Amino acid sequence: MVESRASLVEDSSHASSNANPNANPNANPNGFQSQDAASKPASGNGSGKSRRTVQSVSRALDILEVLAESGSDMKLNEISTLTNLNVSTCHHLLTTLAERGYVSQNPRGRTYFVGNRIVELSLSKSRHQNLVDLALDDLKSLNRNTKETVCLAEMRGYSLTTLLTMESPHPVRVGTDAAGRSNAFHATAIGKAILAWLPESEISRVVEENGLHRFTEHTITDMEKLFDNLRHVRRNGYAIDREEYQHGVMCIGTAIRNYTGAVLGSVGCCLPVMRANPDYLEQVRFNVMRCAATISEKLGQSDN
């Protein structure tokens, strides 16, 4: 079993796909409470009157934009330099944003990245799109290029839900139940590809809800080891499941993002270990990441 209760099968049936596109979680927008009331004049609107903006809010938005555009973790001094803020002011704003979930911090590297609250805000618009329809052609291309089982997933509540699967045409392949739900975030590539970008507090809540069940002797069942694994996911840009959920099966997954950089779901490719030599795995990784990047680009274009 892999991802959404997958299994290694051996027959000559054709590839199949199923979709469950009814995904529309409620958005949860939150305002940002500024730390000071400093303001500056702005250009007029033609009536001779000027508008005033709250400086601390403007600075906080500058920080969020810098983090979103970077696409990776950033250190305090890097953020301070790019936003033209002194380190102390930048740190205070980051602390407030982190408390509200707009920014997350990696305590090990003392770096910052966009928080999951941004995801919730962006969902109010981008979730109205049908992710399955948007990604369908790209999933077909991934399935055709790799000739392996591919899937599209998202997080619903505290469950990992597979929206779409397309099976490999190989006689020996990974078979997947596309309509299933999984509590195996920690043991699957598509799960870790999403989990890696959540704030640590939310990762802990997901684990509290689902547990760290041992599916094989390779399953990560320790929180510190999980956090370390997720750090590698963020650094490398993709997640890998080396027989962590099912014996004889490996999977590679990476996140799908919208125009803000917020993670909306993940794309994965699953294959039998018997075909997983290093050169072939590199080809699969390249194709999975290219597929996710293409879908993410579509999300950006359609929201502009």
C-alpha positions in Angstrom: 0.0 0.0 0.0 1.2 3.4 -0.9 -0.1 6.9 -0.4 -3.8 6.4 -0.2 -3.7 2.6 0.6 -1.7 1.6 -2.4 -0.5 -1.9 -3.2 2.0 -3.6 -5.5 0.1 -5.4 -8.2 1.1 -7.6 -11.1 -1.2 -7.9 -14.1 -1.7 -6.4 -17.5 -4.8 -4.2 -17.0 -4.8 -0.7 -18.4 -4.0 2.4 -16.4 -7.0 4.0 -14.7 -7.9 7.2 -13.0 -10.5 8.4 -10.5 -11.2 11.9 -9.3 -12.9 13.4 -6.3 -12.8 17.1 -7.0 -15.2 18.3 -4.3 -12.6 20.2 -2.3 -13.6 23.5 -0.9 -12.4 24.0 2.6 -13.5 27.1 4.4 -11.0 29.9 4.3 -10.1 31.5 7.6 -8.9 35.1 6.9 -7.4 37.0 9.8 -6.4 40.6 10.1 -3.0 41.8 11.1 -2.8 44.0 14.2 -0.1 46.6 13.7 2.5 47.2 16.4 2.6 51.0 16.0 0.5 53.7 14.5 3.2 55.4 12.5 2.0 56.4 9.0 3.1 58.1 5.9 1.3 60.2 3.2 0.5 58.7 -0.1 -0.4 60.1 -3.5 -3.8 61.8 -3.9 -6.8 60.5 -5.7 -7.4 63.7 -7.8 -9.6 65.4 -5.1 -6.7 67.1 -3.4 -6.9 64.7 -0.4 -4.1 62.4 0.5 -4.3 58.9 1.9 -2.4 57.6 4.9 -1.0 54.1 5.4 0.0 52.4 8.6 3.8 52.0 8.4 4.0 48.8 10.5 1.5 47.0 8.3 3.3 48.1 5.2 6.6 46.8 6.6 5.0 43.5 7.6 3.6 43.1 4.1 7.1 43.8 2.7 8.4 40.9 4.9 5.8 38.5 3.6 6.5 39.5 0.0 10.2 38.9 0.4 9.6 35.5 2.0 7.2 34.5 -0.7 9.4 35.5 -3.5 12.5 33.8 -2.0 10.9 30.3 -2.2 13.2 29.1 0.6 14.0 29.7 4.3 15.7 33.1 5.0 17.8 34.3 7.9 16.8 37.4 9.9 19.7 39.6 8.5 18.7 38.6 4.9 15.1 39.7 5.5 16.3 42.9 7.2 18.6 43.8 4.3 16.0 43.1 1.6 13.2 45.1 3.4 15.5 48.0 4.4 14.5 47.5 8.1 16.8 47.5 11.1 17.3 44.0 12.6 15.4 44.8 15.8 12.3 46.1 14.0 12.4 43.2 11.6 12.6 40.7 14.4 9.6 42.2 16.2 7.5 42.1 13.1 8.5 38.5 12.3 7.7 37.5 15.9 4.2 39.0 15.6 3.6 37.4 12.2 4.8 34.1 13.5 2.4 34.3 16.5 -0.5 34.8 14.0 0.7 31.9 11.7 1.7 34.1 8.7 5.4 33.3 9.2 7.0 30.1 10.5 10.4 29.6 12.0 12.8 26.8 11.7 14.4 26.8 15.2 17.3 24.6 14.1 18.6 27.0 11.5 17.0 30.1 12.9 15.4 30.8 9.5 12.0 32.0 8.5 9.5 31.0 5.8 5.9 31.7 4.8 3.4 30.3 7.3 0.3 28.2 6.7 -2.1 31.1 7.5 -1.2 32.4 4.1 -2.5 29.1 2.7 -5.8 29.7 4.4 -6.2 33.2 3.1 -5.3 32.2 -0.5 -7.8 29.3 -0.4 -10.6 31.8 -0.3 -9.9 32.4 -4.0 -7.8 29.7 -5.5 -9.8 26.8 -3.9 -12.7 27.9 -6.1 -10.7 26.5 -9.0 -11.0 22.7 -9.5 -7.5 21.5 -8.8 -8.2 18.2 -10.6 -9.3 19.8 -13.8 -6.4 22.2 -13.7 -3.8 19.4 -13.1 -5.3 16.7 -15.2 -3.3 17.2 -18.4 -0.1 17.5 -16.5 -0.8 14.3 -14.5 -1.4 12.5 -17.8 2.0 13.8 -19.1 3.7 12.7 -15.9 2.1 9.2 -16.2 3.1 9.0 -19.8 6.6 10.2 -19.3 7.5 8.0 -16.3 5.2 5.1 -17.1 4.6 4.8 -13.3 1.6 5.3 -11.0 1.1 9.0 -10.3 -1.3 10.9 -8.0 -2.5 14.3 -6.9 -3.3 14.9 -3.2 -4.3 17.6 -0.8 -4.8 18.1 2.9 -8.4 18.2 4.2 -8.6 18.9 7.8 -6.1 16.5 9.3 -6.5 13.9 6.6 -4.4 13.4 3.5 -6.8 13.0 0.6 -5.9 11.6 -2.8 -7.9 13.4 -5.5 -6.7 11.6 -8.6 -4.5 8.6 -9.5 -3.3 7.2 -12.8 -1.8 3.7 -12.7 1.3 2.6 -14.5 0.9 0.5 -17.7 3.7 -1.9 -16.5 2.6 -5.4 -15.7 4.3 -4.9 -12.3 3.2 -1.6 -10.9 1.9 0.2 -7.8 -1.9 0.1 -7.6 -3.8 2.9 -5.8 -7.3 3.5 -4.5 -7.8 7.1 -5.6 -10.8 7.7 -3.4 -9.1 6.8 -0.1 -8.0 8.9 2.8 -4.7 8.4 4.6 -3.4 9.1 8.1 0.1 8.4 6.9 1.5 11.9 6.3 4.7 10.9 8.0 5.2 7.8 5.9 4.3 9.0 2.3 6.0 11.2 -0.1 2.9 13.2 -1.0 2.2 13.6 2.7 5.6 14.8 3.7 5.7 17.1 0.6 2.7 19.0 2.2 3.7 18.5 5.9 7.1 20.1 5.4 5.7 23.5 4.8 3.4 23.7 7.8 4.4 25.5 11.0 5.9 23.1 13.6 2.9 23.7 15.8 0.5 22.5 13.0 2.8 19.5 12.2 2.5 18.5 15.9 -1.3 18.8 15.7 -1.5 16.7 12.6 0.7 14.0 14.3 -1.4 14.3 17.5 -4.6 13.6 15.4 -3.1 10.8 13.2 -0.3 9.4 15.3 3.0 8.1 13.9 2.0 4.5 13.1 4.7 2.1 12.1 3.8 0.6 8.7 7.1 -0.9 8.0 10.5 -1.1 9.7 11.5 2.0 7.6 8.6 4.2 8.9 9.6 7.3 10.9 8.0 7.1 14.3 10.0 9.7 16.2 9.1 13.4 16.1 12.7 14.6 16.1 13.5 12.4 13.2 10.4 13.5 11.4 11.3 17.2 11.8 14.8 16.5 10.5 13.3 14.6 7.5 11.0 17.5 6.7 13.9 19.9 6.9 15.5 17.9 4.1 12.3 18.1 2.2 12.3 21.9 2.4 16.0 22.1 1.4 15.7 19.6 -1.5 12.3 20.7 -2.8 10.9 17.1 -2.8 10.0 14.3 -0.5 10.9 10.6 -0.8 9.3 7.5 0.7 11.8 4.6 0.8 9.5 1.7 1.7 8.2 3.7 4.6 4.5 2.8 3.9 4.7 -0.4 1.9 7.4 -3.0 1.4 8.8 -3.0 -2.2 7.5 0.5 -3.1 9.2 3.9 -3.4 7.6 7.3 -4.0 8.7 10.8 -4.8 6.5 13.8 -4.1 6.6 17.5 -4.3 4.4 20.4 -3.4 2.0 22.4 -5.6 1.9 26.1 -4.9 -0.2 29.0 -5.9 0.9 32.5 -6.9 1.6 33.5 -3.3 3.9 30.5 -2.7 1.3 28.8 -0.5 1.1 25.0 -0.7 -2.2 23.7 -2.0 -1.4 20.1 -2.5 1.2 17.7 -3.8 2.1 15.5 -6.8 3.6 12.1 -6.4 5.0 9.2 -8.4 5.2 5.6 -7.0 7.2 2.8 -8.4 8.4 -0.7 -7.4 11.8 -0.9 -5.7 12.9 -3.3 -8.4 13.0 -0.4 -10.9 14.4 2.2 -8.5 18.0 2.4 -9.6 19.7 5.8 -9.1 19.6 7.0 -12.7 15.9 6.1 -13.1 15.0 7.7 -9.8 16.6 10.9 -10.9 14.5 10.9 -14.1 11.4 10.3 -12.0 12.3 13.1 -9.6 12.9 15.5 -12.5 9.6 14.7 -14.1 7.6 15.0 -10.8 9.2 18.4 -10.0 8.5 19.7 -13.5 4.9 18.5 -13.3 4.4 20.3 -10.0 6.1 23.5 -11.3 3.8 23.5 -14.4 0.7 23.1 -12.3 1.9 25.8 -9.9 2.6 28.1 -12.8 -1.0 27.6 -14.0 -2.3 28.6 -10.6 -0.2 31.7 -10.7 -1.3 32.7 -14.2 -5.0 32.1 -13.4 -4.9 34.2 -10.2 -3.1 37.2 -11.8 
